[in-house]
Amino acid sequence: MSADTNGNGGGREHPGPAEPAPWTIRPGTPLDDTGDQHQDPYGAAQSGPARPPGGTRRRTGGRAAARRARSGRGTAASAAGNPDWGALADRESRRRARARTNKLRVGVALAVLAAVGVTAAWLSTSSDDGSGPAAQTAPTQDPADASGTGKPTFKPVPTVPPAPGSDKVLADPQLDNGPFTPEELFPTARLGIDGRVYNVVAKRLDNTCADAANPVLGNILRTKACVQIIRATVTGPDGTAATIAVAAFATPDDAKGAAAEGNGNHEASLLGLPGGPVKELCPQTTPEKPGVTCIRQTNSVGRYGVFLVGGYPGPDNRIDPAKGDPKVELAGDDLDRVIRDTLTLRGEQRSQAIYEKAKADAEKALEGK
């Protein structure tokens, strides 16, 4: 036996040259370089930080042993040189788990690729047979396009001028060429406005306008070239009655001029039209008897002049010339409003008819008929 080269005088012996050193694996964590104890590879105890001569301190058992030591799996069997079957089983289990994961990933990737391929094939087929979304959004080609260029074609739209409007129609006899008859202007036996009812008791058309007026108004109508005149007599509330007339002229200026002159001349008057219960209305003054006081009104709409005379039926004078009569005046305003509305509606209907005819003609021209 020889003393330890570190000079500690240890009593342990060095193994002979033919004997392997009795290496052991220390359980627990690897030794720290800064620790107080160092394992002497020759088995001699040391104190302090001294290193064995001619060598360096090393961790026993290598990294695998250290990992097993950290996990608490170091056993006497591994120390004796036998395999660590638990560690081997763990490694095999992890390898199989990784293999299963890789297979699952490959399977998912293949499924995604297959789905993409099927979708692409379906879209291609849908585009070919026109049953898929592509067929819904693709522009259709007009069958009339025989060029085969695939460019969109558009069916021409007929150019139609707008409807002329009521005012323009009523101002032009070429446009306002509908029937001018008592039935057109007074189609019903009753006229209603704001709850008040007027009964039509007589209607008449005169081709000579002067026949429907006294000499003063008759002269005005001739001067302004009145063409025709229609009269209607109505009875209203409180025993009132009135005759209203619509005279047709060639132009709006003629109609407006006749209305203005008739209103300015107090002797110009429309003749009352007898009918039904109205035996006499606003008789004119004659050498045999004086006339009666009545209300006169004039107006114009387009090329039509509107004239009215109203009061109470009979030969008696029931209106005070100085005060007038509100009931008769209201009847005159109502009837004037009814006639203006009737003429405006006539113009609107004729305007729409002109537009519809122009549209139909334009469509026929495009079709080559």
C-alpha positions as CSV (number, residue, x, y, z in Angstrom):
1,M,0.0,0.0,0.0
2,S,1.2,3.5,-0.7
3,A,0.0,6.8,0.6
4,D,-2.6,8.9,-1.4
5,T,-0.8,11.3,-3.7
6,N,-2.9,14.1,-2.2
7,G,-1.0,13.7,1.0
8,N,-4.1,13.1,3.1
9,G,-2.8,9.8,4.4
10,G,-6.0,8.0,3.5
11,G,-6.3,4.3,4.3
12,R,-7.8,3.2,1.0
13,E,-5.8,1.2,-1.5
14,H,-5.5,1.7,-5.2
15,P,-6.6,-1.2,-7.3
16,G,-4.1,-3.2,-9.1
17,P,-3.4,-2.7,-12.7
18,A,-5.4,-5.8,-13.7
19,E,-8.5,-4.8,-11.7
20,P,-11.0,-2.3,-13.0
21,A,-11.8,0.6,-10.8
22,P,-15.0,0.1,-8.7
23,W,-17.0,3.0,-10.4
24,T,-20.4,3.7,-9.0
25,I,-23.3,6.1,-10.0
26,R,-24.2,8.5,-7.3
27,P,-28.0,9.0,-7.0
28,G,-29.4,12.5,-7.1
29,T,-28.3,15.6,-9.0
30,P,-24.8,16.0,-10.5
31,L,-22.2,17.4,-8.2
32,D,-21.7,21.1,-8.4
33,D,-18.3,22.5,-9.3
34,T,-18.5,24.8,-6.3
35,G,-19.4,22.0,-3.8
36,D,-17.2,21.1,-0.8
37,Q,-17.0,17.4,-1.7
38,H,-15.2,16.0,-4.8
39,Q,-15.3,12.4,-5.8
40,D,-11.8,11.0,-6.2
41,P,-11.7,8.6,-9.2
42,Y,-9.4,6.5,-7.1
43,G,-11.7,6.4,-4.1
44,A,-9.5,8.5,-1.8
45,A,-11.2,11.1,0.3
46,Q,-10.2,14.7,-0.3
47,S,-10.7,17.9,1.5
48,G,-10.9,21.4,-0.1
49,P,-10.8,22.2,-3.8
50,A,-7.8,20.2,-4.7
51,R,-8.0,18.1,-7.9
52,P,-6.4,14.7,-8.4
53,P,-3.0,14.9,-9.9
54,G,-2.7,14.6,-13.7
55,G,-6.5,14.7,-14.3
56,T,-9.7,16.8,-14.2
57,R,-12.8,16.3,-12.3
58,R,-15.7,14.7,-14.3
59,R,-19.3,13.8,-13.7
60,T,-19.9,10.2,-13.1
61,G,-22.1,8.1,-15.3
62,G,-22.4,10.7,-18.3
63,R,-25.4,12.7,-19.3
64,A,-27.8,9.8,-19.6
65,A,-27.0,8.7,-16.1
66,A,-27.5,12.3,-14.9
67,R,-30.9,12.5,-16.6
68,R,-31.9,9.2,-15.0
69,A,-30.5,10.4,-11.7
70,R,-32.6,13.6,-11.9
71,S,-35.8,11.7,-12.7
72,G,-35.1,9.3,-9.8
73,R,-34.7,6.3,-12.1
74,G,-31.2,5.4,-11.1
75,T,-31.3,1.9,-9.7
76,A,-29.0,-0.7,-8.4
77,A,-29.4,-2.6,-11.6
78,S,-28.0,0.2,-13.7
79,A,-25.2,0.6,-11.2
80,A,-24.4,-3.0,-11.7
81,G,-24.2,-2.5,-15.5
82,N,-27.7,-3.9,-16.3
83,P,-30.0,-2.1,-18.9
84,D,-32.5,0.4,-17.5
85,W,-35.7,-1.3,-18.8
86,G,-38.0,1.5,-17.5
87,A,-36.1,4.2,-19.4
88,L,-36.1,2.0,-22.5
89,A,-39.9,1.5,-22.3
90,D,-40.4,5.2,-21.9
91,R,-38.4,5.9,-25.0
92,E,-40.2,3.3,-27.0
93,S,-43.6,4.7,-25.9
94,R,-42.6,8.2,-26.9
95,R,-41.3,7.0,-30.3
96,R,-44.7,5.2,-30.9
97,A,-46.6,8.3,-29.9
98,R,-44.6,10.4,-32.3
99,A,-45.2,7.9,-35.1
100,R,-48.9,8.0,-34.5
101,T,-48.9,11.8,-34.5
102,N,-47.0,11.9,-37.8
103,K,-49.4,9.4,-39.3
104,L,-52.4,11.5,-38.2
105,R,-50.8,14.7,-39.7
106,V,-50.2,12.9,-43.0
107,G,-53.8,11.6,-43.0
108,V,-55.2,15.1,-42.4
109,A,-53.0,16.6,-45.1
110,L,-54.1,14.0,-47.6
111,A,-57.8,14.5,-46.7
112,V,-57.4,18.3,-47.2
113,L,-55.7,17.8,-50.6
114,A,-58.5,15.4,-51.6
115,A,-61.2,17.9,-50.6
116,V,-59.5,20.7,-52.6
117,G,-59.3,18.4,-55.6
118,V,-62.9,17.4,-55.4
119,T,-64.0,21.1,-55.1
120,A,-61.9,22.2,-58.0
121,A,-63.3,19.4,-60.2
122,W,-66.9,20.3,-59.1
123,L,-66.4,23.9,-60.0
124,S,-64.9,23.0,-63.4
125,T,-67.9,20.7,-64.1
126,S,-70.4,23.3,-63.0
127,S,-68.8,25.9,-65.3
128,D,-69.0,23.5,-68.2
129,D,-72.6,22.4,-67.8
130,G,-74.0,25.8,-66.6
131,S,-75.5,24.4,-63.4
132,G,-73.1,25.9,-60.9
133,P,-72.6,29.4,-59.5
134,A,-70.5,30.4,-62.6
135,A,-73.6,29.9,-64.8
136,Q,-75.6,32.2,-62.5
137,T,-73.3,35.1,-62.8
138,A,-72.2,34.7,-66.4
139,P,-73.7,37.3,-68.8
140,T,-76.1,35.9,-71.3
141,Q,-75.8,36.6,-74.9
142,D,-78.6,38.0,-76.9
143,P,-79.9,35.4,-79.4
144,A,-80.0,38.2,-81.9
145,D,-76.2,38.5,-81.7
146,A,-75.1,36.3,-84.6
147,S,-71.6,37.6,-84.7
148,G,-70.4,35.1,-82.2
149,T,-68.0,37.6,-80.6
150,G,-69.4,37.1,-77.1
151,K,-69.8,40.8,-76.6
152,P,-73.1,41.9,-74.8
153,T,-75.8,43.3,-77.0
154,F,-78.6,45.6,-75.9
155,K,-82.1,45.9,-77.2
156,P,-82.8,49.4,-78.3
157,V,-85.3,51.4,-76.3
158,P,-87.8,53.5,-78.2
159,T,-87.4,57.2,-77.9
160,V,-90.7,58.7,-76.9
161,P,-91.3,62.4,-76.2
162,P,-92.8,63.1,-72.8
163,A,-96.5,63.6,-72.4
164,P,-97.4,67.2,-73.4
165,G,-99.4,67.9,-70.2
166,S,-102.9,69.2,-69.7
167,D,-102.1,72.9,-70.2
168,K,-100.5,72.3,-73.6
169,V,-103.3,70.1,-74.7
170,L,-106.0,72.5,-73.8
171,A,-104.2,75.3,-75.6
172,D,-103.9,73.5,-79.0
173,P,-106.9,72.3,-80.9
174,Q,-104.6,69.9,-82.8
175,L,-103.9,68.0,-79.6
176,D,-107.2,68.6,-77.9
177,N,-109.2,66.8,-80.6
178,G,-111.5,64.8,-78.4
179,P,-115.3,65.0,-78.6
180,F,-116.8,68.3,-77.5
181,T,-120.3,67.4,-76.4
182,P,-122.6,68.0,-73.4
183,E,-122.2,64.4,-72.4
184,E,-118.4,64.9,-72.2
185,L,-118.6,68.0,-70.0
186,F,-121.6,66.9,-67.9
187,P,-121.5,63.0,-67.9
188,T,-123.6,62.7,-64.7
189,A,-126.9,64.2,-63.6
190,R,-125.4,65.4,-60.3
191,L,-122.5,67.6,-59.5
192,G,-121.0,67.5,-56.0
193,I,-118.5,69.8,-54.3
194,D,-117.7,70.1,-50.6
195,G,-120.9,68.3,-49.7
196,R,-123.1,70.5,-51.8
197,V,-125.1,68.8,-54.6
198,Y,-126.3,70.4,-57.8
199,N,-128.7,68.7,-60.2
200,V,-128.3,69.0,-63.9
201,V,-131.7,69.7,-65.4
202,A,-130.9,70.8,-68.9
203,K,-128.0,70.6,-71.4
204,R,-127.5,71.9,-74.9
205,L,-124.8,72.4,-77.7
206,D,-125.0,75.4,-80.0
207,N,-122.8,75.6,-83.0
208,T,-123.6,79.3,-83.3
209,C,-122.2,80.8,-80.1
210,A,-124.3,84.0,-80.4
211,D,-127.5,82.0,-80.0
212,A,-126.6,81.3,-76.4
213,A,-126.0,84.9,-75.4
214,N,-127.6,88.3,-75.5
215,P,-126.7,90.7,-78.3
216,V,-123.8,92.3,-76.4
217,L,-122.1,89.1,-75.4
218,G,-123.0,87.5,-78.7
219,N,-121.0,90.2,-80.5
220,I,-118.0,89.5,-78.3
221,L,-118.2,85.8,-79.0
222,R,-118.3,86.4,-82.8
223,T,-115.4,88.8,-82.7
224,K,-113.2,86.3,-80.8
225,A,-114.2,83.5,-83.3
226,C,-116.1,81.3,-80.9
227,V,-116.6,77.9,-82.6
228,Q,-119.1,76.1,-80.3
229,I,-120.8,76.6,-77.0
230,I,-122.3,74.1,-74.5
231,R,-124.8,75.2,-71.8
232,A,-126.1,73.3,-68.8
233,T,-128.7,74.5,-66.2
234,V,-128.4,73.2,-62.6
235,T,-130.4,73.6,-59.5
236,G,-128.7,74.1,-56.1
237,P,-129.3,74.4,-52.4
238,D,-131.8,77.0,-51.1
239,G,-133.7,77.2,-54.4
240,T,-130.8,78.7,-56.4
241,A,-130.3,77.9,-60.1
242,A,-127.6,78.8,-62.7
243,T,-126.8,78.2,-66.3
244,I,-123.1,77.7,-67.0
245,A,-121.6,77.6,-70.5
246,V,-118.2,76.5,-72.0
247,A,-117.3,78.2,-75.3
248,A,-114.5,76.7,-77.5
249,F,-112.1,79.1,-79.2
250,A,-109.2,78.6,-81.6
251,T,-106.5,79.9,-79.2
252,P,-106.2,80.6,-75.5
253,D,-105.8,84.4,-76.2
254,D,-109.2,84.4,-77.9
255,A,-110.8,82.7,-74.9
256,K,-109.1,85.0,-72.4
257,G,-110.1,88.1,-74.4
258,A,-113.7,87.1,-74.6
259,A,-113.9,86.4,-70.9
260,A,-112.2,89.8,-70.1
261,E,-114.5,91.8,-72.4
262,G,-117.6,90.0,-71.1
263,N,-116.7,90.7,-67.5
264,G,-116.0,94.3,-68.3
265,N,-119.3,95.0,-70.0
266,H,-122.1,94.8,-67.5
267,E,-124.7,94.5,-70.3
268,A,-123.0,91.3,-71.7
269,S,-124.8,88.2,-70.4
270,L,-125.3,84.6,-71.1
271,L,-128.9,83.5,-71.7
272,G,-130.4,81.2,-69.1
273,L,-131.4,77.7,-70.5
274,P,-134.8,76.5,-69.3
275,G,-135.2,72.9,-68.3
276,G,-137.0,70.7,-65.8
277,P,-138.3,72.7,-62.8
278,V,-136.5,75.8,-64.1
279,K,-139.1,77.4,-66.5
280,E,-137.4,80.7,-66.7
281,L,-134.0,81.9,-65.4
282,C,-132.7,85.5,-65.4
283,P,-135.0,86.8,-68.2
284,Q,-133.7,89.7,-70.3
285,T,-135.3,93.2,-70.1
286,T,-137.9,93.7,-72.8
287,P,-140.2,96.6,-73.6
288,E,-143.0,94.6,-72.0
289,K,-141.4,93.8,-68.7
290,P,-138.2,94.6,-66.8
291,G,-135.5,92.1,-66.3
292,V,-134.4,90.6,-63.0
293,T,-131.1,91.0,-61.2
294,C,-128.7,88.0,-61.5
295,I,-125.1,87.1,-60.9
296,R,-122.7,87.0,-63.8
297,Q,-119.3,85.4,-63.9
298,T,-116.6,84.8,-66.6
299,N,-113.4,82.8,-66.7
300,S,-111.1,80.9,-69.1
301,V,-109.2,77.6,-69.1
302,G,-106.8,77.1,-72.1
303,R,-108.8,77.8,-75.3
304,Y,-112.1,77.5,-73.5
305,G,-114.1,80.5,-72.1
306,V,-116.4,79.9,-69.1
307,F,-119.6,82.0,-68.7
308,L,-122.3,81.8,-66.0
309,V,-125.5,83.5,-65.0
310,G,-127.3,82.6,-61.8
311,G,-130.1,83.6,-59.5
312,Y,-133.5,82.2,-58.6
313,P,-135.9,80.7,-61.2
314,G,-138.9,82.7,-62.2
315,P,-139.7,86.3,-63.2
316,D,-139.4,87.8,-59.7
317,N,-136.5,89.8,-58.7
318,R,-135.1,88.3,-55.4
319,I,-131.6,89.7,-55.4
320,D,-130.8,93.2,-54.0
321,P,-128.4,94.8,-56.5
322,A,-126.7,96.7,-53.8
323,K,-126.0,93.7,-51.5
324,G,-125.9,90.8,-53.8
325,D,-126.7,87.2,-52.6
326,P,-124.1,85.0,-50.9
327,K,-126.0,81.8,-51.7
328,V,-126.1,82.5,-55.4
329,E,-122.5,83.7,-55.4
330,L,-121.4,80.4,-53.7
331,A,-123.3,78.4,-56.3
332,G,-121.5,80.3,-59.0
333,D,-118.1,79.7,-57.5
334,D,-118.9,76.0,-57.0
335,L,-120.0,75.5,-60.7
336,D,-117.0,77.5,-62.0
337,R,-114.7,75.2,-60.0
338,V,-116.4,72.0,-61.2
339,I,-116.0,73.1,-64.9
340,R,-112.4,74.1,-64.5
341,D,-111.6,70.7,-62.9
342,T,-113.5,68.9,-65.6
343,L,-111.5,70.7,-68.3
344,T,-108.2,70.0,-66.6
345,L,-109.0,66.3,-66.3
346,R,-109.9,66.3,-70.0
347,G,-106.5,67.7,-70.8
348,E,-104.7,65.2,-68.6
349,Q,-106.5,62.2,-70.2
350,R,-105.8,63.4,-73.7
351,S,-102.1,64.1,-72.8
352,Q,-101.7,60.5,-71.6
353,A,-103.4,59.1,-74.7
354,I,-101.0,61.0,-76.9
355,Y,-98.0,59.6,-75.0
356,E,-99.3,56.0,-75.2
357,K,-99.9,56.3,-78.9
358,A,-96.4,57.7,-79.5
359,K,-94.8,54.9,-77.5
360,A,-96.7,52.2,-79.4
361,D,-95.7,53.8,-82.7
362,A,-92.1,53.9,-81.7
363,E,-92.1,50.2,-80.6
364,K,-93.6,49.2,-83.9
365,A,-91.0,51.1,-85.8
366,L,-88.2,49.3,-83.9
367,E,-89.8,45.9,-84.7
368,G,-90.0,46.8,-88.4
369,K,-93.7,46.3,-88.5
